[in-house]
Amino acid sequence: MIKAISIKNFKSVLDTRFELGRVNVFIGENGCGKTNILEAIAMASAAKEGRLDVEGMYSKGIRVARPELLMSSFYRKKQHDEIKITISAKEADTDLEIASTLIPEDYDLLTKWNEKEKNLENKLLGEIIGEIFSSQGSVEATSVMELLERRMSASPAVKEFQLLKSQNAYLPLLGYVIYSPNTKSLRGIYSESKKEPLGINGENLDLLINSFNPNEQEELTFHIRRLISWLEDVEHDEYDMYKQFGLKLGKSSSRLYFRDRFMGKQNNLFSAENANEGILHLLFYLALMISRRTPSFLAIDNIETALNPRLCTEIMCSLCELAPKKSKQMLITTHNPAVLDGLNLFDDEIRLFEVFRSDKGHTDVRRIQFREGKPLPAKLSELWMSGHLGAVPANF
């Protein structure tokens, strides 16, 4: 699991470091740099996959811009010409650290970035990732480990591959993606992301759910029924037959359907095209966490979108429960105080961070902690709204 992140010279982040738990929630005023932090990690992930071109960065959820805008540029401060992201992890009893120093090939919008230096482990890892990507078109941590094990058993250069095997702790970084679902993509009306098996905006949600094994399906049904009182069932119309009965216009590629338990059996089935947007977002988050095919290390930007405040609290309870069970590690940003009421901050694996900008405009991160055994004076949502946690505008 990733234990700490250090970011230097990326957008509004000049120099910051923070330690992660399993579920990590970031709050702060608009424009303070929450998404910049998620994107910096995505840059490190793209670097390890050897995909620092525009398409590779965009598929990670990075808002691509000219290099001068991706590197920190503050008033009366000389601009550096490189970005440095350091990832710390723990493998068995060993603390590991790997740094990516990134430089642009040129200074136009479509330029590719490169790692400035690569040590032996990074060169070998890059070789394996390149081989897998050229044959599969995508890279998963499991495929890297499988190829690594085969090479180690066949190669006399055991020492080199032992060095590479130490990179096991960083393999989750390979699949890291910033998810930001939108309703049209979840409905199957709009599709842009090519990310498999689940697009960063919610594309292919129906196909992912259809790939669930019985245990995954049972977990998904349990959690979604707990959250949505009117829901009887979620169905996948594998052969798109319901369209012939006029249950959707055909503008949607999604084959998801929902049954309302309060409606008559002749008229209780409706498509993702007609579904309430809240259930689509909830289904997306649950499927993302439950699936064995989605990344083990991931980010969700603005998780509160389309959700009732009480649902924000409850979905966080579900995600915090599922994360250790499914071996997922999450970074989440939010502007809704109700999200915080789903967090147990006395569990060290669940962490809350304030993201803020200093008096010089630099983005920094502060972990919000409370003394164990001492009850909170109010709900976390109330503490945030009243300004006791920071993370609110101070200019009015």
Buried (B, 14 or more C-beta within 10 A) or exposed (E): BBBBBBBBBBBBBBBBEBBBBBBBBBBBBEEBBBBBBBBBBBBBBBBBBBBBBBEBBBBBBBBBEBBEEBBBBEEEEEEBEBBBBBBBBEBEEEEBEBBBBBBBEEEEEEBBBBBBEBEEBBEBBBEBBBBBBEEEEBBBBEBBBEBBEEBBEEEEEEEBBEBBBBBBBBBBBBBBBBBBBBBBBBBBBBBEBBBBBBBBBBBBBBBBBBBBEEEBBEBBBEBBBEBBEBBBBBBBBEEEEBBEEEBBEEEBBBBBBBBBEEEEEEEBBBBBBBBBBBBBBBBBBBBBBBBEBBBBBBBBBBBBBBBEBEBBBBBBBBBBBBBBEBEBBBBBBBBBBBBBBBBEBEEEBBBBBBBBBEEEEBBBBBBBEBEEEEEEEEBBBBBBBEEBBBBBEEEE
